[in-house]
Amino acid sequence: MAMRLLLDESVPQRLTASFPESFEVCTDPQMGWTSTGNGKLLNLAAHRDFDAMITVD
């Protein structure tokens, strides 16, 4: 099973290519979650079975 990562909008999208192919990496904009508050964002990510969220803020 691949690890599912969510990159917050504060993380440069080009970093998605830095992860091994065995990881499934999505960004907030790809999910349609731009400008979503942190609490709601974590809830959305948990309900979509993401394993971790990476942010720089």
MOZIDA-V183137 format. One record per residue. N is the residue number from 1. PSI is psi in whole degrees, 0 to 359 (none if undefined). Layout:
{{N | PSI} {N | PSI}}
This chain:
{{1 | 133} {2 | 145} {3 | 132} {4 | 121} {5 | 141} {6 | 123} {7 | 124} {8 | 159} {9 | 343} {10 | 348} {11 | 128} {12 | 129} {13 | 335} {14 | 341} {15 | 346} {16 | 330} {17 | 351} {18 | 347} {19 | 151} {20 | 155} {21 | 339} {22 | 350} {23 | 142} {24 | 113} {25 | 126} {26 | 158} {27 | 159} {28 | 310} {29 | 322} {30 | 326} {31 | 352} {32 | 24} {33 | 22} {34 | 138} {35 | 19} {36 | 134} {37 | 155} {38 | 315} {39 | 312} {40 | 322} {41 | 316} {42 | 321} {43 | 314} {44 | 315} {45 | 319} {46 | 320} {47 | 346} {48 | 14} {49 | 34} {50 | 144} {51 | 330} {52 | 155} {53 | 135} {54 | 131} {55 | 163} {56 | 7} {57 | none}}
